[in-house]
Amino acid sequence: MAGGGLSVAAAGGLEFEAKITPIVIISCIMAATGGLMFGYDVGVSGGVTAMPAFLKKFFPVVYRKTESGELDSNYCKYDNQGLQLFTSSLYLAGLTATFFASYTTRKLGRRLTMLIAGVFFIIGVIFNAGAQNLAMLIVGRILLGCGVGFANQAVPVFLSEIAPTRIRGGLNILFQLNVTIGILFANLVNYGTAKIEGGWGWRLSLGLAGIPAILLTVGALLVVDTPNSLIERGKLDEGKAVLKKIRGTDNVEPEYLELVEASRIAKEVKHPFRNLLQRKNRPPLIISIALQFFQQFTGINAIMFYAPVLFSTLGFKSDASLYSTVITGAVNVISTIVSIYSVDKLGRRFLLLEAGVQMFFAQVIIAIILGIKVTDTSDDLSTGFAVIVVIMVCTFISAFAWSWGPLGWLIPSETFPLETRSAGQSVTVCINLLFTFVIAQAFLSMLCHFKFGIFLFFSGWVSIMSIFVWFLVPETKNIPIEEMTERVWKKHWLWKRFMDDDEYVQHHDLAKKNGFVEPL
């Protein structure tokens, strides 16, 4: 049964008839489960690594350091490469899986790729929840990482192709919103399971990831593939039938013809990654890579991965550290909702620049408090200062959640031209997972060596990225993707130099510079 009707705008201004149908609603649910799965994976690892029973079984060296009174430094309690590998292996596996997922998304379809992701998730959860040794635990994380790689490649593409245009942007940030809900859910679960007597609470924490994993798998079985994917693979009649089903109308001929034409044009692009390196495509490529790099060097994932460990390091008791993590998780969710309502009103640049100032001061204040109150061998973090630290962490997280979190993905998705958009998305995902892995693998060691200076390190990067945004990131608010070149790149003080239309003029200017031709 179709819901309320709305229109889907074509690139040329023609509006296609469309309704919000059951399959669109199921797509929203899939966005939620895919985001929940990814967010839960991010949030759960930090909680279980703060549980003594988990450390005692898999990381006895770390357990002895945290339980004994013979610590060399409060900041080095959890400095262990194996412990960091438990967290970071997921993202390294996701980075590797992305390359295979790009192929399956194109050749086998979006639906089957999401199904593969669900299966990886389920098997990974079984390995983790039933782990008897460190090798089994790491294998489980690697399988979850493969699921992340396949899901992050297929789910956003599936949603953008299924959804009517007017709710496409909302679905984009809805996925990010559900990532934050997944993190909050993991924090709540960890808070509860840490109190279970017998030391098996960590198994429940890791095992409950099976719920969104099963929902994603069942969702992939229930839905059909997108018309774009079917047409791309030569199944024209089936693609047209599915288009009628998802739009809730038989009047789909204009949109169908446009999809066929888009597929034809896409097939003519033989080397999308090579085209991505063309001069005219360098501005969105540079900005996309920079945004993914900077997003990780805000320090957000270091805090989200290791929040319980971090608060424990600062002198919080076990319950207090997990409770503080729940608070920061809730702030993350609420602030992402703020982004949904403000991104098209205030603009991308305003949110990024405002957040830069907010994150910078929050991290500097945290560094000052820790530098004065938390030394290598003792801590004097009173309740009042502890509350200030939590407030500043929440201030930092809220700024990230309405800026660099969703916009780090949104801006690349709306700036790449059609012929390089899929290749650009692959590069975006790979760069993000690469630096997520780097931060996850290095943070605890950095905390040990930098001590409170770790927050000054990240605040320095926040300053650099804010300068980058001020000079090099143009405003893309309310600008159609097909008009991005004329209205954005050609009017930017730097990027307009890459947008010369007449290649002859470029070659002529180069020859003139070298003295081979007379001036025009």
Secondary structure by P-SEA (a helix, b strand, c coil): cccbbbbbbccccbbbbbcccaaaaaaaaaaaaaaaaaaaaacaaaaaaacaaaaaaccaaaaaaaacccccccccccccaaaaaacaaaaaaaaaaaaaaaaaaccccaaaaaaaaaaaaaaaaaaaaacccaaaaaaaaaaaaaaaaaaaacaaaaaaaaccccaaaaaaaaaaaaaaaaaaaaaaaaaaaaaccccaaaaaaaaaaaaaaaaaaaaaacccccaaaaaaacaaaaaaaaaaaaacccccaaaaaaaaaaaaaaaacccaaaaaacccaaaaaaaaaaaaaaaaacaaaaaaacaaaaaaaacccaaaaaaaaaaaaaaaaaaaaaaaaccccccaaaaaaaaaaaaaaaaaaaaaaaacccccccccccaaaaaaaaaaaaaaaaaaaaccccccccccccccccccaaaaaaaaaaaaaaaaaaaaacaaaaaaacccaaaaaaaaaaaaaaaaaaccccccccccccccccccccccccccccccccaaaaaaaaaaaacccccc
